[in-house]
Amino acid sequence: MDARQQHYLKAMGITAWVRRELPDEEAPVQESLATVAAPQLSEADPAPRPRPAVRSKETTPAPEPNIPAADEPAPLPQLDITHMDWEALARGVSECQQCDLHKTRMNAVLGVGNARAQWMFIGEAPGVDEDRQGEPFVGRAGQLLNEMLKAVGISRESVYIANILKCRPPNNRDPQPHEVSACHAYLRRQIELVQPKLIIALGRVAAQNLLHSEQSMGNLRGEVHHYEETGTPLIATYHPSYLLRSPGEKRKSWQDLKLALSVCNPTEAGA
Ligand code: URA
């Protein structure tokens, strides 16, 4: 291993001399979506988008309400998301009521970063910090994601980051299929607008939904797939929340990042 690689591994918190037998990952990739705070939009973004107004936590009641099961609302008018620009997307998502998650969200979270990024990261859903701040991956998992990006020599601002769901599921439960369907057109439109050269699915939920697969992360990672709807190369890797719980797996995520670089190296191509 050369000095550059050792530097990268250190930046990701990987101790170079540790050697251990790693279990094949079948444990849930997504944990309770963590805590804390962090940074902002991209200077590299050629088309900065208006962000939906972020509601402050002072205005929001703390307890997690239970969503009433009954009283199905009248069907909402279908939005034509397929032609939306960034501004319309931001407004559409912030006003979206296509599923019940709008009842418990503080902020809808569209995405953040370079609107012409070469790498697009897609996670699962906003957690408590993301819901508060209106930006994806700003908690502890986001901080680790930032470290992983540094490890490959690119900044958070040079990539685009989004989630399968735009609203936080109560208690960070897994997204339900009807919620994923309700949100899908937004993500698809984001992918069409960004036109990334590579999609990196963070965690089992993102990977399974993007690939329409029920396979484990252990099976999905380590190879180049394609996002069916645009043909974009797609790599699945562990969710940063999982890596926080299972730091031994960081070595595999480093392998995944090297695979990503072999598909598209944004440092060379100018992300
Ligand atoms: N986990 C996710 O999948 N997405 C976020 O935005 C934050 C945590």
Boltz pocket constraint, residues with backbone or C-beta under 6 A from the ligand:
constraints:
  - pocket:
      binder: B
      contacts: [[A, 33], [A, 34], [A, 123], [A, 124], [A, 125], [A, 126], [A, 127], [A, 130], [A, 135], [A, 136], [A, 137], [A, 138], [A, 139], [A, 141], [A, 162], [A, 163], [A, 202], [A, 241]]
      max_distance: 6.0
